[in-house]
Amino acid sequence: MTTRHLNQTELAVRWTVSPRTLERWRFTGEGPQFMKIGGRVAYRLEDVEAYEVEQTRQATPGVRRSPNDGVAA
């Protein structure tokens, strides 16, 4: 079984973020797990997909909805 990897540019395109954002996330410990091989950064596709699943939300934390939200008057 071959493991698929994405480089920084490929992941940036996938998520429509700048490569610099991914660099910052690696520095701050955010984002998906990554590997560094010979100075090059690689993201395993399975780690990227797991991270995407972890980011799935029903609502934004801290935002309270009133019982009448979405109800026509």
C-alpha positions in Angstrom: 0.0 0.0 0.0 1.4 3.4 -1.0 0.9 6.3 1.3 0.0 9.5 -0.6 1.7 12.7 0.6 1.0 16.4 0.0 3.7 19.1 0.0 3.0 22.5 1.4 1.9 24.0 -1.9 -0.5 21.2 -2.6 -2.1 21.5 0.8 -2.3 25.2 0.5 -4.2 24.8 -2.8 -6.5 22.2 -1.3 -7.5 24.5 1.6 -7.2 27.8 -0.3 -4.8 29.2 2.3 -1.3 30.6 1.7 1.8 28.4 2.2 2.8 31.0 4.8 -0.3 30.1 6.9 0.8 26.5 6.9 4.3 27.5 8.0 2.8 29.5 10.8 0.6 26.7 11.9 3.5 24.3 12.0 5.4 26.8 14.2 2.5 27.2 16.6 1.5 23.5 16.6 -1.8 24.0 14.8 -2.9 22.2 11.7 -2.4 18.5 10.7 0.6 16.4 11.7 3.5 16.7 9.2 6.8 15.1 8.5 10.1 16.7 7.7 12.4 14.7 5.5 15.7 16.1 4.4 14.4 19.6 5.2 11.3 19.2 3.1 7.8 19.2 4.7 5.3 16.5 3.8 1.8 15.9 5.0 0.4 12.3 4.8 -3.0 12.5 3.1 -4.5 10.3 5.9 -3.4 12.9 8.5 -4.8 15.7 6.4 -8.2 14.0 6.1 -8.3 13.1 9.8 -7.6 16.8 10.6 -10.4 17.8 8.3 -12.8 15.5 10.1 -11.7 16.9 13.5 -12.5 20.4 12.3 -16.1 19.6 11.4 -18.5 21.6 13.6 -22.2 22.0 14.0 -21.9 25.5 15.4 -19.3 28.1 16.4 -18.4 27.6 20.1 -19.5 30.6 22.2 -22.3 31.7 19.9 -25.7 31.3 21.6 -28.8 30.9 19.5 -32.1 32.0 20.8 -35.0 29.6 20.6 -36.7 31.8 17.9 -33.7 31.9 15.5 -34.8 30.8 12.0 -38.5 30.9 13.0 -40.6 33.2 10.8 -42.7 35.7 12.7 
